[in-house]
Amino acid sequence: MNLMIFLEGGAGALIGMWPIILMFVVIYFFMIRPQARKNKEQNNFVKEMEKGDTVVLSSGIVGKITKMEDHFVQLQVDNKTFLRVAKSAISKEMSDLLQEEKKEE
């Protein structure tokens, strides 16, 4: 008799865990996985940048890459105006939009 009560309690506890497990699965597929994919695309974009590319910083500044270092790039934003910025400040999304606008013109 006591054995039957023990077995019934275990099954109920497992069924009670399904909503929590389902919640973690949903969070993973709708939040964590897309963000990881976005970070991977950003890292690939930064690695593929070359001297002469026109990019947009996350602050909205547009410039042309004139010099590349390990973690920094030098951008020419005007005739004699140069900025040294971190590669992580370059926005893939905004740079892609800039390239699309140039193609349309």
C-alpha positions in Angstrom: 0.0 0.0 0.0 2.7 2.4 0.9 4.5 1.5 -2.3 1.5 2.5 -4.4 1.4 6.0 -2.7 5.1 6.5 -3.4 4.8 5.6 -7.1 1.8 7.9 -7.6 3.6 10.8 -6.0 6.6 10.5 -8.3 4.5 10.6 -11.5 2.7 13.7 -10.3 5.9 15.5 -9.6 7.2 14.7 -13.1 4.0 16.0 -14.7 4.3 19.1 -12.6 7.8 19.8 -14.0 6.6 19.8 -17.7 5.5 23.4 -17.7 8.8 24.6 -16.3 10.8 22.5 -18.8 8.6 23.8 -21.6 9.2 27.3 -20.5 13.0 26.9 -20.7 12.7 25.3 -24.1 10.6 28.3 -25.4 13.0 30.8 -23.9 15.9 29.0 -25.5 14.4 28.9 -29.0 12.8 32.4 -29.0 15.5 34.4 -27.0 18.8 32.7 -26.5 19.3 31.0 -29.9 18.4 34.0 -32.1 20.7 36.3 -30.0 23.6 33.8 -30.4 23.0 33.7 -34.1 23.0 37.5 -34.3 26.3 37.7 -32.3 27.9 35.1 -34.7 26.9 37.2 -37.7 28.3 40.3 -36.1 31.6 38.6 -35.4 31.8 37.3 -38.9 31.1 40.8 -40.3 33.8 42.3 -38.2 36.3 39.6 -39.3 35.5 40.1 -43.0 35.9 43.9 -42.9 38.6 45.3 -45.2 40.4 48.5 -45.7 38.3 50.8 -47.9 34.9 49.5 -46.6 32.3 52.1 -45.6 30.8 51.2 -42.3 28.4 52.7 -39.7 29.1 52.9 -36.0 26.4 52.0 -33.5 26.3 55.8 -32.7 25.4 56.6 -36.3 28.8 57.9 -37.5 29.6 56.9 -41.1 33.2 56.4 -42.2 35.6 54.6 -44.5 38.1 52.2 -43.0 41.7 53.5 -43.6 43.7 51.4 -41.1 43.0 48.1 -39.3 44.5 46.9 -36.1 43.7 43.9 -33.8 40.8 45.4 -31.9 40.6 48.9 -33.4 40.0 50.5 -36.8 40.7 54.0 -38.1 37.9 55.6 -39.9 38.0 58.6 -42.2 34.8 60.5 -41.6 35.7 63.7 -43.6 38.5 64.9 -45.7 41.1 65.2 -42.9 39.1 63.9 -40.0 40.0 60.4 -38.7 38.6 58.5 -35.8 40.1 55.5 -34.0 37.3 53.2 -32.8 36.8 49.7 -31.5 35.7 47.1 -34.0 32.9 46.2 -31.6 31.3 49.6 -32.2 30.7 48.9 -35.9 27.1 47.9 -36.5 26.4 45.2 -39.1 22.7 46.1 -39.5 23.3 49.8 -40.1 26.2 49.1 -42.4 24.0 46.7 -44.4 21.3 49.4 -44.7 23.9 51.9 -45.9 25.1 49.4 -48.6 21.5 48.8 -49.7 20.8 52.6 -50.0 24.0 53.0 -52.2 22.8 50.2 -54.5 19.4 51.8 -55.0 21.0 55.1 -56.0 
